Amino acid sequence: MVAIIISVASSIISGMVLFFLQRFFKKKTKKDEERDAAKAKENILILKSIDAVGKLTYANAIAIRDGKTNGEMHEAMECYSESKQEMYDYLLEQNSKK
């Protein structure tokens, strides 16, 4: 009788341990996936910002060379404003989670 009770108790304990381990690893996996998604979005925004600054620099160089602003300057400024707003929104989103 004692052997049956010990085996049942050990089965219950091992089942509980496995259940808690599985739950822990699922939560960890979910957090890792969220962090990876946030990092990917951050990298995309950084590349967009670099591209916008490059366009703005190029448009400035053309404007200085020709002595006047042109359509490229307006496009570059719009691109820069858009990427700046996206970065600001992303930073607000990330900091609100913490």
N, CA and C atoms as an extended XYZ file, in Angstrom:
294
Properties=species:S:1:pos:R:3:atomname:S:1:resname:S:1:resid:I:1 pbc="F F F"
N         0.814       -1.190        0.000 N   MET     1
C         0.000        0.000        0.000 CA  MET     1
C         0.862        1.261        0.000 C   MET     1
N         1.915        1.224        0.815 N   VAL     2
C         2.816        2.371        0.902 CA  VAL     2
C         3.517        2.596       -0.440 C   VAL     2
N         3.869        1.534       -1.111 N   ALA     3
C         4.550        1.643       -2.402 CA  ALA     3
C         3.642        2.295       -3.439 C   ALA     3
N         2.362        1.972       -3.406 N   ILE     4
C         1.408        2.563       -4.345 CA  ILE     4
C         1.267        4.058       -4.070 C   ILE     4
N         1.182        4.425       -2.794 N   ILE     5
C         1.051        5.842       -2.422 CA  ILE     5
C         2.293        6.618       -2.846 C   ILE     5
N         3.456        6.054       -2.641 N   ILE     6
C         4.713        6.722       -3.023 CA  ILE     6
C         4.793        6.875       -4.536 C   ILE     6
N         4.407        5.858       -5.273 N   SER     7
C         4.485        5.954       -6.735 CA  SER     7
C         3.471        6.961       -7.270 C   SER     7
N         2.273        7.010       -6.697 N   VAL     8
C         1.272        7.983       -7.121 CA  VAL     8
C         1.748        9.401       -6.793 C   VAL     8
N         2.295        9.587       -5.606 N   ALA     9
C         2.792       10.907       -5.194 CA  ALA     9
C         3.950       11.359       -6.080 C   ALA     9
N         4.843       10.455       -6.388 N   SER    10
C         5.977       10.832       -7.248 CA  SER    10
C         5.501       11.154       -8.665 C   SER    10
N         4.476       10.444       -9.147 N   SER    11
C         3.923       10.746      -10.467 CA  SER    11
C         3.280       12.131      -10.478 C   SER    11
N         2.551       12.451       -9.430 N   ILE    12
C         1.907       13.763       -9.335 CA  ILE    12
C         2.956       14.866       -9.270 C   ILE    12
N         3.979       14.673       -8.463 N   ILE    13
C         5.040       15.686       -8.323 CA  ILE    13
C         5.786       15.868       -9.639 C   ILE    13
N         6.134       14.785      -10.305 N   SER    14
C         6.856       14.918      -11.581 CA  SER    14
C         5.969       15.571      -12.637 C   SER    14
N         4.684       15.263      -12.620 N   GLY    15
C         3.757       15.904      -13.551 CA  GLY    15
C         3.659       17.403      -13.304 C   GLY    15
N         3.604       17.804      -12.038 N   MET    16
C         3.542       19.225      -11.700 CA  MET    16
C         4.824       19.943      -12.123 C   MET    16
N         5.962       19.301      -11.879 N   VAL    17
C         7.241       19.902      -12.265 CA  VAL    17
C         7.295       20.085      -13.781 C   VAL    17
N         6.891       19.093      -14.527 N   LEU    18
C         6.888       19.200      -15.986 CA  LEU    18
C         5.923       20.284      -16.461 C   LEU    18
N         4.750       20.379      -15.813 N   PHE    19
C         3.779       21.404      -16.171 CA  PHE    19
C         4.362       22.801      -15.955 C   PHE    19
N         4.991       23.037      -14.806 N   PHE    20
C         5.558       24.362      -14.517 CA  PHE    20
C         6.749       24.686      -15.414 C   PHE    20
N         7.556       23.688      -15.719 N   LEU    21
C         8.670       23.912      -16.639 CA  LEU    21
C         8.165       24.280      -18.036 C   LEU    21
N         7.150       23.570      -18.491 N   GLN    22
C         6.582       23.853      -19.808 CA  GLN    22
C         6.002       25.260      -19.844 C   GLN    22
N         5.291       25.651      -18.808 N   ARG    23
C         4.713       26.995      -18.744 CA  ARG    23
C         5.810       28.062      -18.732 C   ARG    23
N         6.878       27.822      -17.977 N   PHE    24
C         8.000       28.762      -17.922 CA  PHE    24
C         8.637       28.932      -19.297 C   PHE    24
N         8.883       27.835      -19.988 N   PHE    25
C         9.532       27.925      -21.294 CA  PHE    25
C         8.626       28.550      -22.351 C   PHE    25
N         7.312       28.337      -22.261 N   LYS    26
C         6.393       28.990      -23.193 CA  LYS    26
C         6.408       30.504      -22.997 C   LYS    26
N         6.402       30.944      -21.740 N   LYS    27
C         6.459       32.387      -21.458 CA  LYS    27
C         7.772       32.977      -21.951 C   LYS    27
N         8.855       32.248      -21.725 N   LYS    28
C        10.170       32.728      -22.155 CA  LYS    28
C        10.231       32.829      -23.673 C   LYS    28
N         9.698       31.849      -24.361 N   THR    29
C         9.682       31.851      -25.820 CA  THR    29
C         8.866       33.020      -26.344 C   THR    29
N         7.724       33.273      -25.720 N   LYS    30
C         6.867       34.380      -26.135 CA  LYS    30
C         7.579       35.721      -25.944 C   LYS    30
N         8.245       35.894      -24.811 N   LYS    31
C         8.989       37.139      -24.556 CA  LYS    31
C        10.131       37.302      -25.553 C   LYS    31
N        10.808       36.208      -25.851 N   ASP    32
C        11.908       36.262      -26.825 CA  ASP    32
C        11.405       36.649      -28.208 C   ASP    32
N        10.263       36.106      -28.608 N   GLU    33
C         9.697       36.438      -29.911 CA  GLU    33
C         9.279       37.902      -29.971 C   GLU    33
N         8.685       38.413      -28.889 N   GLU    34
C         8.297       39.828      -28.847 CA  GLU    34
C         9.538       40.725      -28.914 C   GLU    34
N        10.586       40.347      -28.203 N   ARG    35
C        11.819       41.128      -28.217 CA  ARG    35
C        12.458       41.120      -29.604 C   ARG    35
N        12.447       39.958      -30.260 N   ASP    36
C        13.012       39.853      -31.601 CA  ASP    36
C        12.221       40.694      -32.607 C   ASP    36
N        10.896       40.682      -32.465 N   ALA    37
C        10.059       41.494      -33.356 CA  ALA    37
C        10.323       42.982      -33.143 C   ALA    37
N        10.487       43.384      -31.882 N   ALA    38
C        10.785       44.784      -31.584 CA  ALA    38
C        12.151       45.182      -32.142 C   ALA    38
N        13.126       44.309      -32.018 N   LYS    39
C        14.465       44.593      -32.564 CA  LYS    39
C        14.426       44.698      -34.086 C   LYS    39
N        13.655       43.833      -34.722 N   ALA    40
C        13.548       43.882      -36.185 CA  ALA    40
C        12.915       45.197      -36.619 C   ALA    40
N        11.858       45.609      -35.926 N   LYS    41
C        11.202       46.878      -36.263 CA  LYS    41
C        12.155       48.047      -36.021 C   LYS    41
N        12.908       47.976      -34.938 N   GLU    42
C        13.882       49.029      -34.635 CA  GLU    42
C        14.935       49.131      -35.731 C   GLU    42
N        15.431       47.994      -36.189 N   ASN    43
C        16.434       48.001      -37.249 CA  ASN    43
C        15.876       48.572      -38.551 C   ASN    43
N        14.632       48.244      -38.859 N   ILE    44
C        13.996       48.790      -40.064 CA  ILE    44
C        13.891       50.303      -39.959 C   ILE    44
N        13.471       50.795      -38.793 N   LEU    45
C        13.343       52.240      -38.604 CA  LEU    45
C        14.690       52.948      -38.671 C   LEU    45
N        15.709       52.321      -38.148 N   ILE    46
C        17.049       52.910      -38.220 CA  ILE    46
C        17.501       53.011      -39.672 C   ILE    46
N        17.278       51.955      -40.458 N   LEU    47
C        17.660       51.988      -41.869 CA  LEU    47
C        16.859       53.037      -42.644 C   LEU    47
N        15.570       53.172      -42.321 N   LYS    48
C        14.765       54.210      -42.967 CA  LYS    48
C        15.294       55.597      -42.615 C   LYS    48
N        15.690       55.788      -41.364 N   SER    49
C        16.225       57.082      -40.940 CA  SER    49
C        17.528       57.401      -41.660 C   SER    49
N        18.373       56.406      -41.792 N   ILE    50
C        19.643       56.610      -42.498 CA  ILE    50
C        19.376       56.955      -43.958 C   ILE    50
N        18.418       56.265      -44.576 N   ASP    51
C        18.063       56.557      -45.961 CA  ASP    51
C        17.516       57.975      -46.093 C   ASP    51
N        16.669       58.391      -45.153 N   ALA    52
C        16.091       59.735      -45.202 CA  ALA    52
C        17.171       60.801      -45.041 C   ALA    52
N        18.112       60.575      -44.144 N   VAL    53
C        19.209       61.532      -43.965 CA  VAL    53
C        20.083       61.577      -45.214 C   VAL    53
N        20.290       60.420      -45.836 N   GLY    54
C        21.065       60.388      -47.080 CA  GLY    54
C        20.374       61.155      -48.183 C   GLY    54
N        19.067       60.992      -48.322 N   LYS    55
C        18.322       61.748      -49.339 CA  LYS    55
C        18.393       63.246      -49.064 C   LYS    55
N        18.266       63.605      -47.796 N   LEU    56
C        18.324       65.016      -47.429 CA  LEU    56
C        19.706       65.602      -47.705 C   LEU    56
N        20.732       64.855      -47.418 N   THR    57
C        22.097       65.299      -47.698 CA  THR    57
C        22.328       65.465      -49.190 C   THR    57
N        21.857       64.512      -49.959 N   TYR    58
C        22.005       64.576      -51.413 CA  TYR    58
C        21.261       65.782      -51.978 C   TYR    58
N        20.042       66.005      -51.502 N   ALA    59
C        19.257       67.143      -51.978 CA  ALA    59
C        19.922       68.468      -51.585 C   ALA    59
N        20.500       68.510      -50.395 N   ASN    60
C        21.223       69.720      -49.980 CA  ASN    60
C        22.438       69.974      -50.868 C   ASN    60
N        23.144       68.916      -51.212 N   ALA    61
C        24.316       69.068      -52.072 CA  ALA    61
C        23.920       69.601      -53.445 C   ALA    61
N        22.820       69.092      -53.992 N   ILE    62
C        22.341       69.572      -55.288 CA  ILE    62
C        21.904       71.029      -55.174 C   ILE    62
N        21.201       71.371      -54.074 N   ALA    63
C        20.732       72.741      -53.885 CA  ALA    63
C        21.900       73.708      -53.747 C   ALA    63
N        22.926       73.303      -53.047 N   ILE    64
C        24.112       74.167      -52.898 CA  ILE    64
C        24.820       74.308      -54.241 C   ILE    64
N        24.941       73.215      -54.971 N   ARG    65
C        25.614       73.259      -56.265 CA  ARG    65
C        24.874       74.157      -57.254 C   ARG    65
N        23.543       74.004      -57.316 N   ASP    66
C        22.763       74.756      -58.296 CA  ASP    66
C        22.320       76.125      -57.784 C   ASP    66
N        22.399       76.329      -56.478 N   GLY    67
C        21.999       77.607      -55.910 CA  GLY    67
C        20.503       77.770      -55.752 C   GLY    67
N        19.747       76.695      -55.834 N   LYS    68
C        18.297       76.777      -55.656 CA  LYS    68
C        17.765       75.431      -55.167 C   LYS    68
N        16.621       75.491      -54.509 N   THR    69
C        15.999       74.242      -54.077 CA  THR    69
C        15.189       73.674      -55.231 C   THR    69
N        14.951       72.402      -55.169 N   ASN    70
C        14.219       71.747      -56.238 CA  ASN    70
C        13.262       70.711      -55.653 C   ASN    70
N        12.645       69.928      -56.471 N   GLY    71
C        11.699       68.918      -56.018 CA  GLY    71
C        12.339       67.857      -55.144 C   GLY    71
N        13.613       67.608      -55.354 N   GLU    72
C        14.303       66.606      -54.547 CA  GLU    72
C        14.373       67.041      -53.089 C   GLU    72
N        14.526       68.328      -52.848 N   MET    73
C        14.604       68.830      -51.480 CA  MET    73
C        13.275       68.605      -50.757 C   MET    73
N        12.183       68.878      -51.418 N   HIS    74
C        10.870       68.690      -50.794 CA  HIS    74
C        10.611       67.206      -50.507 C   HIS    74
N        10.967       66.366      -51.456 N   GLU    75
C        10.786       64.919      -51.270 CA  GLU    75
C        11.644       64.418      -50.109 C   GLU    75
N        12.879       64.884      -50.040 N   ALA    76
C        13.782       64.446      -48.980 CA  ALA    76
C        13.283       64.920      -47.614 C   ALA    76
N        12.773       66.133      -47.558 N   MET    77
C        12.254       66.653      -46.287 CA  MET    77
C        11.014       65.885      -45.841 C   MET    77
N        10.160       65.513      -46.769 N   GLU    78
C         8.982       64.713      -46.441 CA  GLU    78
C         9.383       63.328      -45.947 C   GLU    78
N        10.353       62.737      -46.619 N   CYS    79
C        10.837       61.412      -46.228 CA  CYS    79
C        11.442       61.466      -44.821 C   CYS    79
N        12.209       62.514      -44.551 N   TYR    80
C        12.824       62.675      -43.234 CA  TYR    80
C        11.751       62.875      -42.162 C   TYR    80
N        10.758       63.700      -42.433 N   SER    81
C         9.687       63.936      -41.460 CA  SER    81
C         8.918       62.653      -41.162 C   SER    81
N         8.667       61.880      -42.210 N   GLU    82
C         7.945       60.622      -42.042 CA  GLU    82
C         8.732       59.637      -41.189 C   GLU    82
N        10.021       59.486      -41.476 N   SER    83
C        10.830       58.538      -40.704 CA  SER    83
C        11.005       59.026      -39.269 C   SER    83
N        11.091       60.332      -39.086 N   LYS    84
C        11.200       60.897      -37.735 CA  LYS    84
C         9.939       60.583      -36.929 C   LYS    84
N         8.774       60.736      -37.550 N   GLN    85
C         7.509       60.452      -36.862 CA  GLN    85
C         7.379       58.966      -36.541 C   GLN    85
N         7.785       58.103      -37.467 N   GLU    86
C         7.734       56.658      -37.220 CA  GLU    86
C         8.640       56.280      -36.055 C   GLU    86
N         9.837       56.858      -36.013 N   MET    87
C        10.764       56.571      -34.922 CA  MET    87
C        10.196       57.060      -33.593 C   MET    87
N         9.595       58.238      -33.590 N   TYR    88
C         8.999       58.790      -32.377 CA  TYR    88
C         7.872       57.886      -31.882 C   TYR    88
N         7.003       57.450      -32.789 N   ASP    89
C         5.904       56.556      -32.416 CA  ASP    89
C         6.427       55.234      -31.856 C   ASP    89
N         7.478       54.711      -32.485 N   TYR    90
C         8.072       53.457      -32.012 CA  TYR    90
C         8.646       53.626      -30.612 C   TYR    90
N         9.346       54.717      -30.373 N   LEU    91
C         9.933       54.955      -29.058 CA  LEU    91
C         8.847       55.103      -27.989 C   LEU    91
N         7.775       55.789      -28.322 N   LEU    92
C         6.667       55.906      -27.378 CA  LEU    92
C         6.061       54.534      -27.071 C   LEU    92
N         5.896       53.741      -28.102 N   GLU    93
C         5.318       52.395      -27.927 CA  GLU    93
C         6.192       51.533      -27.051 C   GLU    93
N         7.498       51.565      -27.295 N   GLN    94
C         8.416       50.725      -26.518 CA  GLN    94
C         8.512       51.176      -25.058 C   GLN    94
N         8.530       52.479      -24.860 N   ASN    95
C         8.660       52.981      -23.492 CA  ASN    95
C         7.368       52.855      -22.704 C   ASN    95
N         6.238       52.781      -23.377 N   SER    96
C         4.977       52.596      -22.659 CA  SER    96
C         4.817       51.158      -22.157 C   SER    96
N         5.519       50.219      -22.782 N   LYS    97
C         5.462       48.819      -22.355 CA  LYS    97
C         6.213       48.591      -21.052 C   LYS    97
N         7.207       49.416      -20.807 N   LYS    98
C         8.037       49.229      -19.614 CA  LYS    98
C         7.358       49.896      -18.479 C   LYS    98
